[in-house]
Amino acid sequence: MQKPNIIVKNGEPKAVILDLREYGRLLEIAEAKSDLSELKKIKKSKTLFRPIEEYAGRL
């Protein structure tokens, strides 16, 4: 893994250049956190869930 390169403009960090694999890894982490957040919202809601087996016979 390469070390990230920080782009500085007027003495302030403005952007980062990442290794492509590291970027992909960060995207996966962000997506997993988003999925977990959505799951928590769904569990708190009053939505009724049924096991897939109840519908399997209907397909």
C-alpha positions as a LaTeX table, in Angstrom:
\begin{tabular}{lrrr}
\hline
Residue & $x$ (\AA) & $y$ (\AA) & $z$ (\AA) \\
\hline
Met1 & 0.00 & 0.00 & 0.00 \\
Gln2 & 1.25 & 3.42 & $-0.94$ \\
Lys3 & 1.27 & 6.29 & 1.51 \\
Pro4 & $-1.49$ & 8.84 & 0.72 \\
Asn5 & $-0.36$ & 12.06 & $-0.97$ \\
Ile6 & $-1.89$ & 15.22 & 0.47 \\
Ile7 & $-2.40$ & 18.13 & $-1.91$ \\
Val8 & $-1.81$ & 21.48 & $-0.22$ \\
Lys9 & $-3.02$ & 24.84 & $-1.52$ \\
Asn10 & $-2.15$ & 28.09 & 0.25 \\
Gly11 & $-0.78$ & 26.10 & 3.18 \\
Glu12 & $-4.05$ & 24.17 & 3.69 \\
Pro13 & $-4.67$ & 20.50 & 2.85 \\
Lys14 & $-7.25$ & 20.38 & 0.02 \\
Ala15 & $-7.20$ & 16.85 & $-1.42$ \\
Val16 & $-5.73$ & 13.39 & $-0.99$ \\
Ile17 & $-4.43$ & 10.98 & $-3.61$ \\
Leu18 & $-4.91$ & 7.37 & $-2.48$ \\
Asp19 & $-3.78$ & 4.02 & $-3.78$ \\
Leu20 & $-6.66$ & 2.53 & $-5.79$ \\
Arg21 & $-6.91$ & $-0.52$ & $-3.52$ \\
Glu22 & $-7.08$ & 1.67 & $-0.43$ \\
Tyr23 & $-9.79$ & 3.79 & $-2.05$ \\
Gly24 & $-11.79$ & 0.64 & $-2.80$ \\
Arg25 & $-11.35$ & $-0.57$ & 0.77 \\
Leu26 & $-12.59$ & 2.76 & 2.13 \\
Leu27 & $-15.63$ & 2.61 & $-0.17$ \\
Glu28 & $-16.47$ & $-0.87$ & 1.14 \\
Ile29 & $-16.21$ & 0.33 & 4.74 \\
Ala30 & $-18.45$ & 3.34 & 4.02 \\
Glu31 & $-21.03$ & 1.12 & 2.31 \\
Ala32 & $-21.03$ & $-1.36$ & 5.19 \\
Lys33 & $-21.57$ & 1.46 & 7.70 \\
Ser34 & $-24.40$ & 2.84 & 5.58 \\
Asp35 & $-26.01$ & $-0.61$ & 5.37 \\
Leu36 & $-25.72$ & $-1.02$ & 9.14 \\
Ser37 & $-27.28$ & 2.40 & 9.70 \\
Glu38 & $-30.22$ & 1.49 & 7.42 \\
Leu39 & $-30.68$ & $-1.84$ & 9.21 \\
Lys40 & $-30.84$ & $-0.07$ & 12.57 \\
Lys41 & $-33.48$ & 2.33 & 11.21 \\
Ile42 & $-35.55$ & $-0.57$ & 9.86 \\
Lys43 & $-35.36$ & $-2.46$ & 13.15 \\
Lys44 & $-36.61$ & 0.63 & 15.01 \\
Ser45 & $-39.52$ & 1.09 & 12.60 \\
Lys46 & $-42.80$ & $-0.75$ & 12.90 \\
Thr47 & $-42.27$ & $-2.56$ & 9.62 \\
Leu48 & $-43.41$ & $-6.18$ & 9.72 \\
Phe49 & $-40.93$ & $-8.73$ & 8.40 \\
Arg50 & $-41.63$ & $-12.32$ & 7.44 \\
Pro51 & $-39.18$ & $-15.13$ & 6.75 \\
Ile52 & $-38.46$ & $-15.78$ & 3.05 \\
Glu53 & $-39.68$ & $-19.35$ & 3.55 \\
Glu54 & $-43.25$ & $-18.03$ & 3.82 \\
Tyr55 & $-42.97$ & $-16.76$ & 0.25 \\
Ala56 & $-40.83$ & $-19.53$ & $-1.24$ \\
Gly57 & $-43.84$ & $-21.70$ & $-2.03$ \\
Arg58 & $-45.49$ & $-18.87$ & $-3.96$ \\
Leu59 & $-42.69$ & $-18.53$ & $-6.51$ \\
\hline
\end{tabular}
